[in-house]
Amino acid sequence: MSLTIDDPRNWLDFVPKTLKASPLYTHLWEHLKEDPEMLAFMELVDKDQPLPITFFTTVNFLVLREPHHPLALFYPYLHQTGAPPVSEAYSFFREFVLVHLEELQTLLPGARLQTNEVTRCSNLLPAFFLAYQRGKHKPLNMIEVGSSAGLNLLWDRYRYQYGSTLTTDDVIVGDLTSPVQIHCEVAGPYLPPLPETALPFVASCQGIELVPRDIYDEEDMRWVRAAIWPEEVGRHQVLDTAIKFAQQRGVPLHKGDACDLLPGLLAAIPESHTAVVWDSYAINQGPIEVQQRIEQQIAEASCERTIYRVSLEFALEKQAGPRLELYEYQGGEMTKQDLLARCAVHGEHMDWLLAS
């Protein structure tokens, strides 16, 4: 049958292509798209949220609660040995969904894809360093819009290793003793700007989240884990380490609407600091009018001081993949925009495009 899902954001033009990294999701989608009863669940998902990933994530949330269910055997994160062939998974998936019908009908309309992917910090770091350089090496004062659980707010406490065919040895920067260790492969045509060893001094790094995930709450952390694909054992391990790390230190996270909170937070940044607003896979998953309002507020705040915005989001033409961009705002308008890199969805790779 042909797809009849209401998809005004055109997620289905792009998202299914990303599923190739997950044999389980690929198998489920190939069957689900021909199954009207299952497609009816997809219609419950908020249209601003990526389809079908948000649906799979919500099912994962329930599977992680029932790790001994037959469907859970297809999840390497839960069962790293003895998994049955992926080709047998759909019947178990279908049965699980129907058994949890009422719960899914309640959860899906409010489900949000709040992937707190700390490996994406390796993509963001060169952009932060570039803003630091352009801001004349003043301490960074940072605000993240759409922080989920706030794990990426601790980006300056992590260890990074960058590999590239353009260099003989890997480049290692950050806190070399950090338990959170992130690796990224970089392709040309250029190498990204990176500090020698120590990262830029961060005076403040705060987050804004409409529905924050509490790092001390087991159910909230299950939602965060559910956003990672079942086969990505390494991603799960990095996330588990980052959660423990954050629980020891806490995260400065504000609950509320960014359109309400951002102007006040920007106004409070001292002139002696470099102001940076950043977002990753967050703003473009919300209503267009919210994105436009945030951009307007940054422009208005730049009447008083220069503001840099780092954006790591899917391009409007989603087939192009995620774009890392750096914007500069001065005098009430955007005065500079650089496309820095094209990145892998989960942060493990980036093509750096900007000449130094």
Secondary structure, 3 states (H helix, E strand, C coil): CCCCCCCCCCHHHCHHHHHHHCHHHHHHHHHHCCCHHHHHHHCCCCCCCCCCHHHHHHHHHHHCCCCCCHHHHHCCCCCCCCCCCHHHHHHHHHHHHHHCHHHHHHHHHHCCCCCCCHHHHHHHHHHHHHHHHHCCCCCEEEEEECCCCCHHHHHHHCEEEEEECCCCCCEEEECCCCCCEEEEEEECCCCCCCCCCCCCCEEEEEEEECCCCCCCCHHHHHHHHHCCCCCCHHHHHHHHHHHHHHHHHCCCEEECCHHHHHHHHHHCCCCCCEEEEEEECCHHHCCHHHHHHHHHHHHHHCCCCCEEEEEEEECCCHHHCEEEEEEEEECCEEEEEEEEEEECCCCCEEEECCCC
